[in-house]
Every structure is written in structure tokens, then in C-alpha cells.
Amino acid sequence: MIQRVNPGPRMSEAVIHNGTAWLAGQVGEGATVAEQTADCLAQVDRILAEIGSSKENILQTIIWLADMADFAEMNAVWDKWVPAGHTPARATGEAKLAAPKYRVEIIVTAAVPAK
């Protein structure tokens, strides 16, 4: 069974199948990469909680930065957020994002524990 979480006309916030959740890319508000990263991660926390999972269950994260020069600033927020001993497989790259105001986008795949 495929479960679509908060589906919209273009995409769902998350899709769950066989105990794995794929979250849509999260972009954040804020003037700095640190603020946008913190907002993205807060959205990830909210969605994971809604589906009965948590950041300890993240399997993979893909992070897109509009400019790799922001890598250290993003990592400073990430490193405080990700639980020690539960770091996921992760890739970070540079990409032109959906709108010029976005400087970071975070895409998460997570396990959803059985109820």
C-alpha cells in the first residue's frame, strides 16, 4: 500500500511504502543559510513526527545548496541537529534552486517503524 501524506496538486509532503518514507524537498525561510537550514530541519522534524518516525530513523539525506561556499554554514546547523550515532548516508551538492531566495533544500528518506 502506498500512503501519500498531505498530497497537493503537484506533490505530496511525503510518500510511504513498505516502511520507508520519502519526503519532498524542504526549503526554508530566512535571510541566511543557517536560518533556512534550521527551518528546513524543523519541517523535517514535523513531517517525521506526523508519520510516526524521527530523525533517528533517517536513512539518507540529500542537500542542495545554491552555492557550495555556504557548506560550512549549513553544516554548523546540521551538526547540532543530527543525533550522534544516527547520522544518515548523506550527499551535498550545488544546484540552482526553484527560486533565487532559496539557498538550501533538504531531501530525506527515512524508515517508519512498525506500529
PDB file as gemmi writes it, atoms N, CA and C in Angstrom:
CRYST1    1.000    1.000    1.000  90.00  90.00  90.00 P 1                      
ATOM      1  N   MET A   1       0.832  -1.175   0.000  1.00  0.00           N  
ATOM      2  CA  MET A   1       0.000   0.000   0.000  1.00  0.00           C  
ATOM      3  C   MET A   1       0.887   1.253   0.000  1.00  0.00           C  
ATOM      4  N   ILE A   2       0.520   2.218  -0.766  1.00  0.00           N  
ATOM      5  CA  ILE A   2       1.224   3.496  -0.814  1.00  0.00           C  
ATOM      6  C   ILE A   2       0.384   4.522  -0.063  1.00  0.00           C  
ATOM      7  N   GLN A   3       1.004   5.209   0.889  1.00  0.00           N  
ATOM      8  CA  GLN A   3       0.327   6.260   1.658  1.00  0.00           C  
ATOM      9  C   GLN A   3       0.931   7.601   1.270  1.00  0.00           C  
ATOM     10  N   ARG A   4       0.099   8.524   0.843  1.00  0.00           N  
ATOM     11  CA  ARG A   4       0.543   9.862   0.481  1.00  0.00           C  
ATOM     12  C   ARG A   4       0.157  10.815   1.603  1.00  0.00           C  
ATOM     13  N   VAL A   5       1.127  11.542   2.112  1.00  0.00           N  
ATOM     14  CA  VAL A   5       0.933  12.431   3.249  1.00  0.00           C  
ATOM     15  C   VAL A   5       0.787  13.869   2.755  1.00  0.00           C  
ATOM     16  N   ASN A   6      -0.336  14.483   3.104  1.00  0.00           N  
ATOM     17  CA  ASN A   6      -0.629  15.864   2.699  1.00  0.00           C  
ATOM     18  C   ASN A   6      -0.409  16.069   1.196  1.00  0.00           C  
ATOM     19  N   PRO A   7      -1.123  15.279   0.376  1.00  0.00           N  
ATOM     20  CA  PRO A   7      -0.951  15.428  -1.075  1.00  0.00           C  
ATOM     21  C   PRO A   7      -1.521  16.743  -1.581  1.00  0.00           C  
ATOM     22  N   GLY A   8      -0.814  17.298  -2.523  1.00  0.00           N  
ATOM     23  CA  GLY A   8      -1.271  18.520  -3.185  1.00  0.00           C  
ATOM     24  C   GLY A   8      -1.411  18.259  -4.665  1.00  0.00           C  
ATOM     25  N   PRO A   9      -1.695  19.277  -5.438  1.00  0.00           N  
ATOM     26  CA  PRO A   9      -1.876  19.086  -6.879  1.00  0.00           C  
ATOM     27  C   PRO A   9      -0.572  18.735  -7.604  1.00  0.00           C  
ATOM     28  N   ARG A  10       0.582  19.124  -7.015  1.00  0.00           N  
ATOM     29  CA  ARG A  10       1.856  18.882  -7.674  1.00  0.00           C  
ATOM     30  C   ARG A  10       2.675  17.788  -6.985  1.00  0.00           C  
ATOM     31  N   MET A  11       2.571  17.718  -5.657  1.00  0.00           N  
ATOM     32  CA  MET A  11       3.379  16.745  -4.916  1.00  0.00           C  
ATOM     33  C   MET A  11       2.779  16.517  -3.539  1.00  0.00           C  
ATOM     34  N   SER A  12       3.239  15.461  -2.889  1.00  0.00           N  
ATOM     35  CA  SER A  12       2.872  15.158  -1.512  1.00  0.00           C  
ATOM     36  C   SER A  12       4.030  15.555  -0.613  1.00  0.00           C  
ATOM     37  N   GLU A  13       3.724  15.881   0.653  1.00  0.00           N  
ATOM     38  CA  GLU A  13       4.817  16.179   1.595  1.00  0.00           C  
ATOM     39  C   GLU A  13       5.701  14.960   1.802  1.00  0.00           C  
ATOM     40  N   ALA A  14       5.073  13.790   1.785  1.00  0.00           N  
ATOM     41  CA  ALA A  14       5.815  12.534   1.942  1.00  0.00           C  
ATOM     42  C   ALA A  14       5.014  11.418   1.297  1.00  0.00           C  
ATOM     43  N   VAL A  15       5.712  10.356   0.931  1.00  0.00           N  
ATOM     44  CA  VAL A  15       5.085   9.140   0.430  1.00  0.00           C  
ATOM     45  C   VAL A  15       5.703   7.981   1.199  1.00  0.00           C  
ATOM     46  N   ILE A  16       4.844   7.097   1.703  1.00  0.00           N  
ATOM     47  CA  ILE A  16       5.311   5.954   2.494  1.00  0.00           C  
ATOM     48  C   ILE A  16       4.944   4.671   1.764  1.00  0.00           C  
ATOM     49  N   HIS A  17       5.915   3.759   1.694  1.00  0.00           N  
ATOM     50  CA  HIS A  17       5.684   2.449   1.087  1.00  0.00           C  
ATOM     51  C   HIS A  17       6.608   1.444   1.760  1.00  0.00           C  
ATOM     52  N   ASN A  18       6.052   0.352   2.214  1.00  0.00           N  
ATOM     53  CA  ASN A  18       6.834  -0.733   2.837  1.00  0.00           C  
ATOM     54  C   ASN A  18       7.773  -0.239   3.937  1.00  0.00           C  
ATOM     55  N   GLY A  19       7.292   0.643   4.791  1.00  0.00           N  
ATOM     56  CA  GLY A  19       8.082   1.085   5.934  1.00  0.00           C  
ATOM     57  C   GLY A  19       9.159   2.108   5.623  1.00  0.00           C  
ATOM     58  N   THR A  20       9.153   2.659   4.414  1.00  0.00           N  
ATOM     59  CA  THR A  20      10.116   3.696   4.049  1.00  0.00           C  
ATOM     60  C   THR A  20       9.339   4.932   3.622  1.00  0.00           C  
ATOM     61  N   ALA A  21       9.804   6.105   4.080  1.00  0.00           N  
ATOM     62  CA  ALA A  21       9.175   7.375   3.725  1.00  0.00           C  
ATOM     63  C   ALA A  21      10.142   8.220   2.922  1.00  0.00           C  
ATOM     64  N   TRP A  22       9.621   8.779   1.843  1.00  0.00           N  
ATOM     65  CA  TRP A  22      10.366   9.726   1.027  1.00  0.00           C  
ATOM     66  C   TRP A  22       9.719  11.088   1.238  1.00  0.00           C  
ATOM     67  N   LEU A  23      10.479  12.030   1.775  1.00  0.00           N  
ATOM     68  CA  LEU A  23       9.957  13.371   2.000  1.00  0.00           C  
ATOM     69  C   LEU A  23      10.273  14.251   0.801  1.00  0.00           C  
ATOM     70  N   ALA A  24       9.345  15.125   0.459  1.00  0.00           N  
ATOM     71  CA  ALA A  24       9.600  16.108  -0.581  1.00  0.00           C  
ATOM     72  C   ALA A  24      10.737  17.014  -0.115  1.00  0.00           C  
ATOM     73  N   GLY A  25      11.400  17.638  -1.042  1.00  0.00           N  
ATOM     74  CA  GLY A  25      12.463  18.572  -0.684  1.00  0.00           C  
ATOM     75  C   GLY A  25      11.908  19.708   0.158  1.00  0.00           C  
ATOM     76  N   GLN A  26      12.616  20.029   1.223  1.00  0.00           N  
ATOM     77  CA  GLN A  26      12.197  21.085   2.130  1.00  0.00           C  
ATOM     78  C   GLN A  26      13.075  22.314   1.918  1.00  0.00           C  
ATOM     79  N   VAL A  27      12.441  23.449   1.711  1.00  0.00           N  
ATOM     80  CA  VAL A  27      13.149  24.718   1.640  1.00  0.00           C  
ATOM     81  C   VAL A  27      12.679  25.558   2.815  1.00  0.00           C  
ATOM     82  N   GLY A  28      13.542  26.435   3.283  1.00  0.00           N  
ATOM     83  CA  GLY A  28      13.211  27.198   4.471  1.00  0.00           C  
ATOM     84  C   GLY A  28      13.178  28.688   4.247  1.00  0.00           C  
ATOM     85  N   GLU A  29      12.612  29.361   5.222  1.00  0.00           N  
ATOM     86  CA  GLU A  29      12.577  30.820   5.219  1.00  0.00           C  
ATOM     87  C   GLU A  29      13.750  31.341   6.031  1.00  0.00           C  
ATOM     88  N   GLY A  30      14.154  32.556   5.746  1.00  0.00           N  
ATOM     89  CA  GLY A  30      15.229  33.191   6.490  1.00  0.00           C  
ATOM     90  C   GLY A  30      16.181  33.907   5.554  1.00  0.00           C  
ATOM     91  N   ALA A  31      16.935  34.828   6.133  1.00  0.00           N  
ATOM     92  CA  ALA A  31      17.870  35.629   5.348  1.00  0.00           C  
ATOM     93  C   ALA A  31      19.205  34.936   5.150  1.00  0.00           C  
ATOM     94  N   THR A  32      19.547  34.007   6.044  1.00  0.00           N  
ATOM     95  CA  THR A  32      20.849  33.344   5.972  1.00  0.00           C  
ATOM     96  C   THR A  32      20.684  31.853   5.690  1.00  0.00           C  
ATOM     97  N   VAL A  33      21.761  31.236   5.268  1.00  0.00           N  
ATOM     98  CA  VAL A  33      21.747  29.785   5.060  1.00  0.00           C  
ATOM     99  C   VAL A  33      21.477  29.075   6.380  1.00  0.00           C  
ATOM    100  N   ALA A  34      22.029  29.573   7.466  1.00  0.00           N  
ATOM    101  CA  ALA A  34      21.789  28.961   8.780  1.00  0.00           C  
ATOM    102  C   ALA A  34      20.305  29.005   9.131  1.00  0.00           C  
ATOM    103  N   GLU A  35      19.659  30.145   8.918  1.00  0.00           N  
ATOM    104  CA  GLU A  35      18.226  30.263   9.216  1.00  0.00           C  
ATOM    105  C   GLU A  35      17.401  29.346   8.320  1.00  0.00           C  
ATOM    106  N   GLN A  36      17.731  29.315   7.049  1.00  0.00           N  
ATOM    107  CA  GLN A  36      16.997  28.448   6.122  1.00  0.00           C  
ATOM    108  C   GLN A  36      17.212  26.981   6.460  1.00  0.00           C  
ATOM    109  N   THR A  37      18.435  26.606   6.822  1.00  0.00           N  
ATOM    110  CA  THR A  37      18.712  25.218   7.187  1.00  0.00           C  
ATOM    111  C   THR A  37      17.921  24.830   8.426  1.00  0.00           C  
ATOM    112  N   ALA A  38      17.918  25.676   9.445  1.00  0.00           N  
ATOM    113  CA  ALA A  38      17.174  25.390  10.673  1.00  0.00           C  
ATOM    114  C   ALA A  38      15.687  25.237  10.371  1.00  0.00           C  
ATOM    115  N   ASP A  39      15.146  26.074   9.494  1.00  0.00           N  
ATOM    116  CA  ASP A  39      13.733  25.982   9.137  1.00  0.00           C  
ATOM    117  C   ASP A  39      13.447  24.689   8.376  1.00  0.00           C  
ATOM    118  N   CYS A  40      14.316  24.328   7.439  1.00  0.00           N  
ATOM    119  CA  CYS A  40      14.161  23.059   6.712  1.00  0.00           C  
ATOM    120  C   CYS A  40      14.130  21.882   7.683  1.00  0.00           C  
ATOM    121  N   LEU A  41      15.065  21.870   8.615  1.00  0.00           N  
ATOM    122  CA  LEU A  41      15.162  20.758   9.558  1.00  0.00           C  
ATOM    123  C   LEU A  41      13.971  20.716  10.505  1.00  0.00           C  
ATOM    124  N   ALA A  42      13.428  21.862  10.860  1.00  0.00           N  
ATOM    125  CA  ALA A  42      12.210  21.895  11.678  1.00  0.00           C  
ATOM    126  C   ALA A  42      11.041  21.286  10.897  1.00  0.00           C  
ATOM    127  N   GLN A  43      10.983  21.565   9.605  1.00  0.00           N  
ATOM    128  CA  GLN A  43       9.930  20.971   8.771  1.00  0.00           C  
ATOM    129  C   GLN A  43      10.119  19.456   8.677  1.00  0.00           C  
ATOM    130  N   VAL A  44      11.358  18.998   8.537  1.00  0.00           N  
ATOM    131  CA  VAL A  44      11.630  17.560   8.505  1.00  0.00           C  
ATOM    132  C   VAL A  44      11.167  16.932   9.823  1.00  0.00           C  
ATOM    133  N   ASP A  45      11.518  17.545  10.954  1.00  0.00           N  
ATOM    134  CA  ASP A  45      11.072  17.028  12.260  1.00  0.00           C  
ATOM    135  C   ASP A  45       9.550  16.917  12.311  1.00  0.00           C  
ATOM    136  N   ARG A  46       8.856  17.955  11.845  1.00  0.00           N  
ATOM    137  CA  ARG A  46       7.386  17.965  11.881  1.00  0.00           C  
ATOM    138  C   ARG A  46       6.798  16.837  11.039  1.00  0.00           C  
ATOM    139  N   ILE A  47       7.293  16.684   9.825  1.00  0.00           N  
ATOM    140  CA  ILE A  47       6.767  15.646   8.936  1.00  0.00           C  
ATOM    141  C   ILE A  47       7.065  14.259   9.502  1.00  0.00           C  
ATOM    142  N   LEU A  48       8.291  14.053   9.968  1.00  0.00           N  
ATOM    143  CA  LEU A  48       8.635  12.751  10.536  1.00  0.00           C  
ATOM    144  C   LEU A  48       7.747  12.419  11.730  1.00  0.00           C  
ATOM    145  N   ALA A  49       7.496  13.383  12.594  1.00  0.00           N  
ATOM    146  CA  ALA A  49       6.621  13.151  13.749  1.00  0.00           C  
ATOM    147  C   ALA A  49       5.208  12.793  13.277  1.00  0.00           C  
ATOM    148  N   GLU A  50       4.737  13.484  12.245  1.00  0.00           N  
ATOM    149  CA  GLU A  50       3.394  13.235  11.724  1.00  0.00           C  
ATOM    150  C   GLU A  50       3.232  11.810  11.212  1.00  0.00           C  
ATOM    151  N   ILE A  51       4.304  11.237  10.652  1.00  0.00           N  
ATOM    152  CA  ILE A  51       4.207   9.880  10.093  1.00  0.00           C  
ATOM    153  C   ILE A  51       4.681   8.811  11.069  1.00  0.00           C  
ATOM    154  N   GLY A  52       5.008   9.209  12.303  1.00  0.00           N  
ATOM    155  CA  GLY A  52       5.415   8.236  13.307  1.00  0.00           C  
ATOM    156  C   GLY A  52       6.871   7.840  13.227  1.00  0.00           C  
ATOM    157  N   SER A  53       7.706   8.719  12.736  1.00  0.00           N  
ATOM    158  CA  SER A  53       9.138   8.458  12.644  1.00  0.00           C  
ATOM    159  C   SER A  53       9.881   9.589  13.348  1.00  0.00           C  
ATOM    160  N   SER A  54      11.198   9.612  13.189  1.00  0.00           N  
ATOM    161  CA  SER A  54      12.014  10.654  13.819  1.00  0.00           C  
ATOM    162  C   SER A  54      13.353  10.737  13.096  1.00  0.00           C  
ATOM    163  N   LYS A  55      14.123  11.755  13.448  1.00  0.00           N  
ATOM    164  CA  LYS A  55      15.415  11.931  12.784  1.00  0.00           C  
ATOM    165  C   LYS A  55      16.382  10.785  13.069  1.00  0.00           C  
ATOM    166  N   GLU A  56      16.145  10.029  14.129  1.00  0.00           N  
ATOM    167  CA  GLU A  56      16.981   8.845  14.396  1.00  0.00           C  
ATOM    168  C   GLU A  56      16.758   7.753  13.349  1.00  0.00           C  
ATOM    169  N   ASN A  57      15.673   7.849  12.589  1.00  0.00           N  
ATOM    170  CA  ASN A  57      15.332   6.846  11.573  1.00  0.00           C  
ATOM    171  C   ASN A  57      15.649   7.286  10.151  1.00  0.00           C  
ATOM    172  N   ILE A  58      16.345   8.413  10.000  1.00  0.00           N  
ATOM    173  CA  ILE A  58      16.685   8.878   8.646  1.00  0.00           C  
ATOM    174  C   ILE A  58      17.736   7.951   8.043  1.00  0.00           C  
ATOM    175  N   LEU A  59      17.454   7.509   6.836  1.00  0.00           N  
ATOM    176  CA  LEU A  59      18.357   6.613   6.116  1.00  0.00           C  
ATOM    177  C   LEU A  59      19.319   7.387   5.222  1.00  0.00           C  
ATOM    178  N   GLN A  60      18.782   8.389   4.531  1.00  0.00           N  
ATOM    179  CA  GLN A  60      19.587   9.153   3.579  1.00  0.00           C  
ATOM    180  C   GLN A  60      19.096  10.591   3.530  1.00  0.00           C  
ATOM    181  N   THR A  61      20.023  11.498   3.352  1.00  0.00           N  
ATOM    182  CA  THR A  61      19.695  12.904   3.154  1.00  0.00           C  
ATOM    183  C   THR A  61      20.481  13.425   1.963  1.00  0.00           C  
ATOM    184  N   ILE A  62      19.786  14.169   1.118  1.00  0.00           N  
ATOM    185  CA  ILE A  62      20.433  14.860   0.007  1.00  0.00           C  
ATOM    186  C   ILE A  62      20.220  16.348   0.245  1.00  0.00           C  
ATOM    187  N   ILE A  63      21.302  17.097   0.238  1.00  0.00           N  
ATOM    188  CA  ILE A  63      21.229  18.532   0.486  1.00  0.00           C  
ATOM    189  C   ILE A  63      21.737  19.265  -0.745  1.00  0.00           C  
ATOM    190  N   TRP A  64      20.915  20.184  -1.229  1.00  0.00           N  
ATOM    191  CA  TRP A  64      21.304  21.040  -2.345  1.00  0.00           C  
ATOM    192  C   TRP A  64      21.543  22.441  -1.815  1.00  0.00           C  
ATOM    193  N   LEU A  65      22.671  23.003  -2.154  1.00  0.00           N  
ATOM    194  CA  LEU A  65      23.000  24.383  -1.819  1.00  0.00           C  
ATOM    195  C   LEU A  65      23.065  25.198  -3.102  1.00  0.00           C  
ATOM    196  N   ALA A  66      22.573  26.416  -3.051  1.00  0.00           N  
ATOM    197  CA  ALA A  66      22.678  27.287  -4.216  1.00  0.00           C  
ATOM    198  C   ALA A  66      24.131  27.672  -4.476  1.00  0.00           C  
ATOM    199  N   ASP A  67      24.942  27.625  -3.410  1.00  0.00           N  
ATOM    200  CA  ASP A  67      26.357  27.974  -3.525  1.00  0.00           C  
ATOM    201  C   ASP A  67      27.146  27.139  -2.524  1.00  0.00           C  
ATOM    202  N   MET A  68      28.089  26.339  -2.998  1.00  0.00           N  
ATOM    203  CA  MET A  68      28.876  25.481  -2.099  1.00  0.00           C  
ATOM    204  C   MET A  68      29.707  26.284  -1.106  1.00  0.00           C  
ATOM    205  N   ALA A  69      29.844  27.575  -1.330  1.00  0.00           N  
ATOM    206  CA  ALA A  69      30.538  28.423  -0.355  1.00  0.00           C  
ATOM    207  C   ALA A  69      29.780  28.450   0.978  1.00  0.00           C  
ATOM    208  N   ASP A  70      28.504  28.040   0.967  1.00  0.00           N  
ATOM    209  CA  ASP A  70      27.681  28.013   2.180  1.00  0.00           C  
ATOM    210  C   ASP A  70      27.744  26.678   2.918  1.00  0.00           C  
ATOM    211  N   PHE A  71      28.603  25.785   2.474  1.00  0.00           N  
ATOM    212  CA  PHE A  71      28.694  24.427   3.043  1.00  0.00           C  
ATOM    213  C   PHE A  71      28.959  24.454   4.550  1.00  0.00           C  
ATOM    214  N   ALA A  72      29.917  25.219   5.005  1.00  0.00           N  
ATOM    215  CA  ALA A  72      30.265  25.256   6.434  1.00  0.00           C  
ATOM    216  C   ALA A  72      29.118  25.828   7.268  1.00  0.00           C  
ATOM    217  N   GLU A  73      28.461  26.871   6.757  1.00  0.00           N  
ATOM    218  CA  GLU A  73      27.347  27.484   7.490  1.00  0.00           C  
ATOM    219  C   GLU A  73      26.190  26.495   7.645  1.00  0.00           C  
ATOM    220  N   MET A  74      25.872  25.772   6.569  1.00  0.00           N  
ATOM    221  CA  MET A  74      24.820  24.754   6.632  1.00  0.00           C  
ATOM    222  C   MET A  74      25.215  23.649   7.594  1.00  0.00           C  
ATOM    223  N   ASN A  75      26.468  23.178   7.491  1.00  0.00           N  
ATOM    224  CA  ASN A  75      26.920  22.084   8.358  1.00  0.00           C  
ATOM    225  C   ASN A  75      26.895  22.455   9.835  1.00  0.00           C  
ATOM    226  N   ALA A  76      27.135  23.715  10.170  1.00  0.00           N  
ATOM    227  CA  ALA A  76      27.100  24.136  11.578  1.00  0.00           C  
ATOM    228  C   ALA A  76      25.721  23.887  12.178  1.00  0.00           C  
ATOM    229  N   VAL A  77      24.674  24.121  11.401  1.00  0.00           N  
ATOM    230  CA  VAL A  77      23.306  23.865  11.872  1.00  0.00           C  
ATOM    231  C   VAL A  77      23.021  22.366  11.850  1.00  0.00           C  
ATOM    232  N   TRP A  78      23.370  21.710  10.758  1.00  0.00           N  
ATOM    233  CA  TRP A  78      23.159  20.260  10.622  1.00  0.00           C  
ATOM    234  C   TRP A  78      23.811  19.499  11.771  1.00  0.00           C  
ATOM    235  N   ASP A  79      25.063  19.814  12.070  1.00  0.00           N  
ATOM    236  CA  ASP A  79      25.811  19.065  13.085  1.00  0.00           C  
ATOM    237  C   ASP A  79      25.178  19.169  14.471  1.00  0.00           C  
ATOM    238  N   LYS A  80      24.505  20.281  14.766  1.00  0.00           N  
ATOM    239  CA  LYS A  80      23.807  20.422  16.052  1.00  0.00           C  
ATOM    240  C   LYS A  80      22.483  19.673  16.052  1.00  0.00           C  
ATOM    241  N   TRP A  81      21.926  19.452  14.875  1.00  0.00           N  
ATOM    242  CA  TRP A  81      20.599  18.836  14.755  1.00  0.00           C  
ATOM    243  C   TRP A  81      20.653  17.316  14.680  1.00  0.00           C  
ATOM    244  N   VAL A  82      21.583  16.771  13.930  1.00  0.00           N  
ATOM    245  CA  VAL A  82      21.613  15.326  13.689  1.00  0.00           C  
ATOM    246  C   VAL A  82      22.078  14.604  14.961  1.00  0.00           C  
ATOM    247  N   PRO A  83      21.374  13.540  15.367  1.00  0.00           N  
ATOM    248  CA  PRO A  83      21.731  12.838  16.602  1.00  0.00           C  
ATOM    249  C   PRO A  83      23.029  12.035  16.450  1.00  0.00           C  
ATOM    250  N   ALA A  84      23.902  12.162  17.423  1.00  0.00           N  
ATOM    251  CA  ALA A  84      25.142  11.380  17.431  1.00  0.00           C  
ATOM    252  C   ALA A  84      24.792   9.895  17.348  1.00  0.00           C  
ATOM    253  N   GLY A  85      25.521   9.187  16.518  1.00  0.00           N  
ATOM    254  CA  GLY A  85      25.288   7.756  16.361  1.00  0.00           C  
ATOM    255  C   GLY A  85      24.160   7.420  15.400  1.00  0.00           C  
ATOM    256  N   HIS A  86      23.468   8.433  14.872  1.00  0.00           N  
ATOM    257  CA  HIS A  86      22.353   8.206  13.953  1.00  0.00           C  
ATOM    258  C   HIS A  86      22.516   9.026  12.670  1.00  0.00           C  
ATOM    259  N   THR A  87      23.760   9.314  12.300  1.00  0.00           N  
ATOM    260  CA  THR A  87      23.977  10.085  11.085  1.00  0.00           C  
ATOM    261  C   THR A  87      23.604   9.239   9.866  1.00  0.00           C  
ATOM    262  N   PRO A  88      22.818   9.810   8.953  1.00  0.00           N  
ATOM    263  CA  PRO A  88      22.413   9.060   7.763  1.00  0.00           C  
ATOM    264  C   PRO A  88      23.482   9.113   6.682  1.00  0.00           C  
ATOM    265  N   ALA A  89      23.303   8.297   5.674  1.00  0.00           N  
ATOM    266  CA  ALA A  89      24.094   8.475   4.461  1.00  0.00           C  
ATOM    267  C   ALA A  89      23.698   9.846   3.921  1.00  0.00           C  
ATOM    268  N   ARG A  90      24.682  10.627   3.434  1.00  0.00           N  
ATOM    269  CA  ARG A  90      24.356  11.988   3.035  1.00  0.00           C  
ATOM    270  C   ARG A  90      25.199  12.419   1.853  1.00  0.00           C  
ATOM    271  N   ALA A  91      24.578  13.200   0.983  1.00  0.00           N  
ATOM    272  CA  ALA A  91      25.289  13.831  -0.123  1.00  0.00           C  
ATOM    273  C   ALA A  91      24.898  15.296  -0.135  1.00  0.00           C  
ATOM    274  N   THR A  92      25.846  16.151  -0.506  1.00  0.00           N  
ATOM    275  CA  THR A  92      25.583  17.580  -0.628  1.00  0.00           C  
ATOM    276  C   THR A  92      26.146  18.042  -1.957  1.00  0.00           C  
ATOM    277  N   GLY A  93      25.362  18.810  -2.676  1.00  0.00           N  
ATOM    278  CA  GLY A  93      25.816  19.330  -3.958  1.00  0.00           C  
ATOM    279  C   GLY A  93      25.293  20.729  -4.190  1.00  0.00           C  
ATOM    280  N   GLU A  94      25.748  21.307  -5.267  1.00  0.00           N  
ATOM    281  CA  GLU A  94      25.328  22.656  -5.641  1.00  0.00           C  
ATOM    282  C   GLU A  94      24.342  22.560  -6.796  1.00  0.00           C  
ATOM    283  N   ALA A  95      23.259  23.343  -6.691  1.00  0.00           N  
ATOM    284  CA  ALA A  95      22.249  23.339  -7.748  1.00  0.00           C  
ATOM    285  C   ALA A  95      21.515  24.674  -7.765  1.00  0.00           C  
ATOM    286  N   LYS A  96      20.996  25.020  -8.907  1.00  0.00           N  
ATOM    287  CA  LYS A  96      20.116  26.173  -8.996  1.00  0.00           C  
ATOM    288  C   LYS A  96      18.775  25.727  -8.417  1.00  0.00           C  
ATOM    289  N   LEU A  97      18.310  26.407  -7.362  1.00  0.00           N  
ATOM    290  CA  LEU A  97      17.088  26.007  -6.687  1.00  0.00           C  
ATOM    291  C   LEU A  97      15.875  26.674  -7.324  1.00  0.00           C  
ATOM    292  N   ALA A  98      14.686  26.325  -6.864  1.00  0.00           N  
ATOM    293  CA  ALA A  98      13.432  26.725  -7.505  1.00  0.00           C  
ATOM    294  C   ALA A  98      13.216  28.232  -7.569  1.00  0.00           C  
ATOM    295  N   ALA A  99      13.746  28.962  -6.602  1.00  0.00           N  
ATOM    296  CA  ALA A  99      13.610  30.421  -6.603  1.00  0.00           C  
ATOM    297  C   ALA A  99      14.893  31.023  -6.047  1.00  0.00           C  
ATOM    298  N   PRO A 100      15.283  32.206  -6.494  1.00  0.00           N  
ATOM    299  CA  PRO A 100      16.536  32.815  -6.042  1.00  0.00           C  
ATOM    300  C   PRO A 100      16.638  33.003  -4.528  1.00  0.00           C  
ATOM    301  N   LYS A 101      15.497  33.146  -3.840  1.00  0.00           N  
ATOM    302  CA  LYS A 101      15.552  33.339  -2.384  1.00  0.00           C  
ATOM    303  C   LYS A 101      15.975  32.075  -1.638  1.00  0.00           C  
ATOM    304  N   TYR A 102      15.830  30.916  -2.264  1.00  0.00           N  
ATOM    305  CA  TYR A 102      16.204  29.662  -1.599  1.00  0.00           C  
ATOM    306  C   TYR A 102      17.695  29.412  -1.746  1.00  0.00           C  
ATOM    307  N   ARG A 103      18.319  29.112  -0.620  1.00  0.00           N  
ATOM    308  CA  ARG A 103      19.761  28.852  -0.625  1.00  0.00           C  
ATOM    309  C   ARG A 103      20.092  27.427  -0.224  1.00  0.00           C  
ATOM    310  N   VAL A 104      19.087  26.702   0.312  1.00  0.00           N  
ATOM    311  CA  VAL A 104      19.290  25.308   0.719  1.00  0.00           C  
ATOM    312  C   VAL A 104      17.988  24.538   0.545  1.00  0.00           C  
ATOM    313  N   GLU A 105      18.107  23.294   0.110  1.00  0.00           N  
ATOM    314  CA  GLU A 105      16.970  22.374   0.023  1.00  0.00           C  
ATOM    315  C   GLU A 105      17.426  21.035   0.574  1.00  0.00           C  
ATOM    316  N   ILE A 106      16.595  20.436   1.411  1.00  0.00           N  
ATOM    317  CA  ILE A 106      16.958  19.179   2.071  1.00  0.00           C  
ATOM    318  C   ILE A 106      15.917  18.119   1.739  1.00  0.00           C  
ATOM    319  N   ILE A 107      16.391  16.982   1.249  1.00  0.00           N  
ATOM    320  CA  ILE A 107      15.549  15.862   0.843  1.00  0.00           C  
ATOM    321  C   ILE A 107      15.897  14.669   1.749  1.00  0.00           C  
ATOM    322  N   VAL A 108      14.874  14.043   2.325  1.00  0.00           N  
ATOM    323  CA  VAL A 108      15.098  12.994   3.325  1.00  0.00           C  
ATOM    324  C   VAL A 108      14.359  11.712   2.934  1.00  0.00           C  
ATOM    325  N   THR A 109      15.008  10.576   3.165  1.00  0.00           N  
ATOM    326  CA  THR A 109      14.385   9.257   3.111  1.00  0.00           C  
ATOM    327  C   THR A 109      14.559   8.660   4.505  1.00  0.00           C  
ATOM    328  N   ALA A 110      13.459   8.144   5.075  1.00  0.00           N  
ATOM    329  CA  ALA A 110      13.523   7.636   6.447  1.00  0.00           C  
ATOM    330  C   ALA A 110      12.734   6.348   6.599  1.00  0.00           C  
ATOM    331  N   ALA A 111      13.140   5.548   7.555  1.00  0.00           N  
ATOM    332  CA  ALA A 111      12.371   4.369   7.932  1.00  0.00           C  
ATOM    333  C   ALA A 111      11.204   4.813   8.812  1.00  0.00           C  
ATOM    334  N   VAL A 112      10.086   4.124   8.662  1.00  0.00           N  
ATOM    335  CA  VAL A 112       8.924   4.359   9.505  1.00  0.00           C  
ATOM    336  C   VAL A 112       8.717   3.080  10.323  1.00  0.00           C  
ATOM    337  N   PRO A 113       8.995   3.142  11.623  1.00  0.00           N  
ATOM    338  CA  PRO A 113       8.856   1.939  12.459  1.00  0.00           C  
ATOM    339  C   PRO A 113       7.427   1.381  12.418  1.00  0.00           C  
ATOM    340  N   ALA A 114       7.329   0.075  12.479  1.00  0.00           N  
ATOM    341  CA  ALA A 114       6.011  -0.574  12.516  1.00  0.00           C  
ATOM    342  C   ALA A 114       5.271  -0.180  13.786  1.00  0.00           C  
ATOM    343  N   LYS A 115       3.980  -0.022  13.667  1.00  0.00           N  
ATOM    344  CA  LYS A 115       3.159   0.382  14.828  1.00  0.00           C  
ATOM    345  C   LYS A 115       2.734  -0.804  15.644  1.00  0.00           C  
TER     346      LYS A 115                                                      
END                                                                             
